[in-house]
Amino acid sequence: YAGFTGWGYLAGWNSANQWVRFDVNLPSAGGRTLTFRYAAGAGNASRAININGTNAYPNLAFANTGAWANYAYVSVAYNFPAGKSFITVALNPGLGNGNFLNLDSLTLTDLKIKNFTVAAGGAVQLTWDSVPGQTYQVQYASQLPTASWSNLGSVITATNTMTSATDSMGANASRYYRVRTP
C-alpha cells in the first residue's frame, strides 16, 4: 500500500507469537518517547510492547485508520538505561492483542515539553511527555544563564504519558522553566 516511509513496512501480522525487535544504543539514561507509525485498515488492533525483558505495555491500542494506505501514530513513554536496549512489538492473544496491523516505523526521542500556554492573568501551564510512575520536578529561573533554579511546588508523580503543572506567576513576570527528574 502507498504512503509508507523508507523501503517497506511489516505487513498484516495476525498470528500468535509473531514479533519484531528493534535494538537501540542510547548515550545516556532517561525518559524517551516511542512513536509508532502504523496502518490498521481492518479495524482497531493491539500489540504487546516489551522493553529489555519488561512487559512495558501489554496491550497497546492501535486505532483503526480506515484503510491500509492511511497512517496514524501512537506514542508511549519509557525510562531507558544508558547503553544497549531492545524493544519488541509482539502479537500475544493471551494479553488481549489482536487484529491485523501494518507497522511502518518506530521513532525514539527524548521526553520534552510538548505544550506551553499562558492564560489571562499570567498563569502558565506546562505539559510534557512523562513515564508513568516517574517523579518530576518543575523548576524556574528569572534569567538565564543561572546557577540557581527554584522549585515550582512539590515533586509530581506521573500517572500517564503526559503530565502538566501550572505556575500562577501573575502578570508582568518573566520566567524560564525546566522539567527534571529528582
C-alpha positions in Angstrom: 0.0 0.0 0.0 1.2 3.5 -0.8 2.2 6.1 1.8 4.8 4.1 3.8 8.2 5.6 4.7 11.5 4.0 4.0 11.7 1.0 1.8 8.8 -1.1 3.3 6.7 -2.0 6.3 5.9 -5.0 8.5 2.6 -6.1 6.9 -0.6 -7.7 8.3 0.8 -9.9 11.0 -2.1 -11.6 12.9 -0.8 -14.8 14.3 0.2 -15.6 17.9 3.8 -15.1 18.9 4.8 -13.1 15.8 7.1 -10.2 16.7 9.6 -7.6 15.6 12.6 -6.4 17.6 14.3 -3.0 17.5 17.8 -2.6 19.0 18.9 0.8 20.2 22.1 2.1 21.8 21.4 5.2 23.9 24.2 7.6 25.0 22.5 8.4 28.4 19.8 7.1 30.7 16.5 8.9 30.7 12.9 9.1 29.6 12.2 8.6 25.9 9.1 8.7 23.7 8.5 5.8 21.4 6.3 6.8 18.4 5.0 4.0 16.2 3.7 4.9 12.7 1.2 2.3 11.5 -1.9 1.4 9.4 -4.8 -0.5 10.8 -7.1 -0.9 7.9 -9.1 -3.8 9.3 -10.1 -2.0 12.5 -8.6 -1.5 15.9 -5.6 -3.6 16.7 -3.3 -4.0 19.7 0.2 -5.4 20.4 2.4 -6.0 23.4 5.4 -3.7 23.8 8.3 -5.4 25.7 11.4 -3.3 26.6 14.5 -5.0 27.9 12.5 -8.1 29.0 9.8 -6.0 30.8 6.3 -6.1 29.5 6.0 -2.3 29.5 2.7 -2.0 27.6 0.9 -5.4 27.5 -2.0 -4.3 25.2 -1.1 -1.1 23.4 -4.0 0.1 21.2 -3.5 1.0 17.6 -6.7 2.7 16.5 -8.5 1.9 13.2 -7.0 4.0 10.3 -9.9 3.3 8.0 -7.7 2.0 5.1 -4.3 0.4 4.7 -2.9 3.5 2.9 -3.9 5.7 5.8 -1.3 6.0 8.5 -1.5 7.2 12.2 0.8 7.5 15.1 0.7 6.2 18.7 3.2 7.2 21.3 4.2 5.8 24.7 7.0 6.8 27.1 9.6 4.7 28.9 12.6 5.3 31.2 15.6 3.7 29.4 19.1 2.9 30.8 22.2 4.1 29.1 23.7 1.7 26.5 22.0 -1.1 24.6 18.3 -1.8 24.9 15.8 -3.7 22.8 12.2 -3.1 22.1 9.9 -5.9 21.0 6.5 -5.4 19.4 4.6 -8.7 19.6 1.2 -10.3 19.0 0.2 -12.1 22.2 -3.5 -13.0 22.2 -3.2 -14.1 25.9 -2.7 -10.4 26.7 -5.7 -9.3 24.6 -3.7 -8.5 21.4 -5.4 -8.9 18.1 -6.3 -7.9 14.6 -4.1 -7.1 11.6 -1.6 -4.3 11.7 1.0 -2.8 9.3 3.9 -1.3 11.3 5.7 1.3 9.3 8.3 2.8 11.7 9.4 3.4 15.2 10.9 6.7 16.3 12.6 7.2 19.6 13.1 10.7 21.0 13.9 12.3 24.3 11.0 13.3 26.5 10.3 17.0 26.1 7.9 19.8 26.9 5.0 19.5 24.4 2.8 22.4 25.2 3.2 25.8 26.9 0.2 28.0 27.4 -0.3 31.4 29.1 -3.8 32.2 30.4 -5.2 35.7 31.2 -3.7 37.0 34.3 -0.3 35.3 33.6 -1.0 31.7 34.7 1.4 29.3 32.8 0.7 25.7 32.1 3.5 23.3 31.0 2.7 19.8 29.6 5.5 17.3 29.0 6.0 13.7 27.9 6.3 11.5 31.0 6.9 7.9 32.1 4.0 6.7 34.4 5.3 6.3 37.9 8.3 8.5 37.3 8.7 11.6 39.5 9.4 15.1 38.1 10.3 18.5 39.5 9.4 21.7 37.6 11.9 24.5 38.2 12.0 28.1 37.1 14.5 31.0 37.0 14.0 34.7 36.2 17.1 34.9 34.0 19.5 32.8 32.0 22.2 31.7 32.4 21.6 30.8 36.0 23.2 28.6 38.6 20.1 28.9 40.8 16.8 27.3 39.9 13.8 27.4 42.2 11.3 24.5 42.6 7.8 25.2 41.4 5.7 23.3 44.0 6.4 19.8 45.1 7.6 16.8 43.1 4.9 15.4 40.7 4.5 11.7 40.1 3.3 10.9 36.6 0.1 8.9 36.2 0.1 8.9 32.4 2.4 9.6 29.4 1.6 13.3 29.6 1.9 15.4 32.7 1.1 19.1 33.5 2.0 21.7 36.0 0.7 25.3 36.4 2.5 28.3 37.6 0.3 31.2 38.8 3.1 33.7 38.5 0.9 36.7 37.8 1.0 39.3 35.0 4.2 41.1 34.0 6.6 38.4 35.3 9.2 36.7 33.3 10.4 33.1 33.9 12.3 30.3 32.3 11.3 26.7 33.0 12.8 23.2 33.0 11.5 19.8 34.0 13.8 17.4 35.8 13.8 14.0 37.4 14.8 14.5 41.0 
